[in-house]
Amino acid sequence: MFYEILSDGTIGRSTPDEKVAKSLGLTLTTDREIVYGYDGKRYFKGDEPIYEPSYTEKRVAEYPSIGDQLDMLYWDKVNSTETWRETIAKIKAKYPKG
């Protein structure tokens, strides 16, 4: 595989064809696999960045569904409990802002 390295360290144009590589001015060669990262850029396999979800995405994934939260609120009102508040506070503490 013939390829180019861009200024940000990612992989630019590439081709397995030597004639095409010559016409494009690609002189670097590799047998490493080139893959797309979550950011849409190309990297050598194993060098691609790992996606880390934000605290908001982590919270949203862990929050109970709206239906379950409404049910919690109803039963909290009926039973004078604080299950909903405790559940949400625990998630917010687990994934603090920033």
C-alpha positions in Angstrom: 0.0 0.0 0.0 1.3 3.4 -1.0 0.2 6.3 1.1 0.7 9.9 2.3 0.8 11.3 5.8 -1.0 14.6 6.3 0.2 17.4 8.5 -2.2 16.3 11.3 -0.6 12.8 11.3 -3.5 11.1 9.6 -3.4 9.1 6.4 -4.3 11.0 3.2 -4.4 9.4 -0.2 -3.5 5.8 -0.6 -3.5 3.1 -3.2 -2.2 -0.5 -3.6 -1.3 0.2 -7.3 2.3 1.2 -7.9 1.5 3.1 -11.2 -1.3 5.1 -9.6 1.0 5.8 -6.6 3.7 7.1 -8.9 1.3 9.4 -10.7 0.0 10.7 -7.3 3.5 11.2 -6.0 3.0 8.7 -3.2 6.3 7.3 -2.1 5.7 5.9 1.4 4.8 2.2 1.6 3.3 0.0 4.3 1.7 -3.3 4.9 -0.3 -2.0 7.9 -4.0 -1.8 7.6 -5.5 1.7 7.2 -8.8 2.3 9.0 -11.3 5.1 9.6 -11.5 6.7 13.0 -14.7 7.9 14.7 -13.7 11.3 13.4 -13.9 10.2 9.8 -10.1 10.5 9.3 -7.9 7.6 8.3 -5.3 6.1 10.6 -3.1 3.0 10.8 -5.0 0.3 12.6 -4.3 0.6 16.3 -3.4 4.3 16.0 -6.9 5.6 15.6 -8.3 7.7 18.5 -10.6 6.1 21.0 -14.0 7.8 21.3 -14.7 8.9 24.9 -18.3 9.9 25.5 -19.1 13.2 27.3 -20.5 13.2 30.8 -23.9 14.1 29.2 -23.8 11.1 26.9 -22.9 8.8 29.9 -25.7 10.3 32.0 -28.3 9.9 29.2 -27.3 6.3 28.7 -27.8 5.5 32.4 -31.0 7.5 33.2 -34.1 5.4 33.5 -36.6 5.9 30.7 -39.0 8.8 31.0 -41.8 6.4 31.7 -39.9 4.7 34.5 -39.0 8.2 35.9 -42.7 9.2 35.9 -43.6 6.0 37.6 -40.9 6.6 40.2 -42.3 10.2 40.8 -45.8 8.8 41.2 -44.8 6.2 43.7 -42.6 8.7 45.5 -45.7 11.0 45.9 -47.9 8.1 47.0 -45.3 6.6 49.5 -43.6 9.8 50.6 -40.3 8.5 49.3 -37.5 10.0 47.3 -36.5 7.2 44.9 -36.5 9.4 41.8 -34.4 12.1 43.4 -31.9 9.6 44.8 -31.6 7.7 41.5 -31.0 10.9 39.5 -28.6 12.3 42.1 -26.6 9.1 42.1 -26.2 9.2 38.3 -25.2 12.9 38.4 -22.6 12.2 41.1 -21.2 9.3 39.1 -20.8 11.5 35.9 -20.1 15.1 37.1 -20.0 18.0 34.7 -16.8 18.6 32.8 
